[in-house]
Amino acid sequence: MKSGTAIILSGSVMVVLGLILFYSIQSGPDLDSSIRSIKHAGTFIGLMGIGVLMAGILLYLINRNQPAIQESFDADLR
């Protein structure tokens, strides 16, 4: 597996984990501070996952194999 695809996969997992941590905990005024910090950690993990996902996409696009350039100057100019 190339490094770009591995980073894309780990970034996707981080985004999904962040979404699960953020949306599975209901917010309210009587929320315990430790549970609130878990919800904030879900936000942080999700945002970091978006950054890792973008870095993986850029790394994948940079490391693609590009076709060889064929320089053919044998054109008829008559």
N, C-alpha and C positions, 0 to 999 in steps of 0.2 A: 504494500500500500504506500502510495506516495505521501510525502509529508503534508502537502496541501489538503488532501482528502482526509487525512487523520485529524488535522486541525479543524476542518469544517465539521467533522463528526463530533469532536469534543465541544466545539462552540455550540452546536445544535443541542447537545445534551445539557449544556449549561443553561441555555435559554429555556428549555423545557423545565429543568429543575427550578429555575428562578420563578417561572410562571406558576408551578405547582406550589412552591413555598409562599408566594405572594397571595395567590387567590384561594388557597385552601384555608387560610386563617382569616376569620371574620374580624373586622376592626370595630372597635367600640371604646367608649370612655372607661370601662371597667376592665380593660385588657391588661394582663400581667406584663411587667416590663421585660421578662425573659421571652415571652411569646412575641411581644412587639419587636424585640431585637431579632428574632427569627424571621419575622415578616420583612424587616429592613434588610436582613441578609439575603433574603430572596430577591429583593429589588437589586441589590448589589451584584448578586450572581447572574441575574438576568441581563443586566447592562454590560457586565464584563463578558458574558457569553456572546452578546451582539458584536462586541469588539473583536473577540477571538474568531467569530464566524467571518467577519469582514476581512480579517488578516488572512484567514485560510483561503478565502476566495481570491484575494490578491496574489497570494503565494501560488495558488493553482494556475492562475492566469499568466503569471510571470514565467513559470517553469514548463509551460506547454511546449511540445515539439512543434517547431514551425517548419513548414515545407521549404525545401531548398529553392533558392531563386535560380531560375533558368534564364540565362542571358543569351538570347538568340537574336543575333543581328543580321540574319540571312534574309532580309526582306527585299523584295523586288521594288526598286524605286524608279521604274520606267514610266 
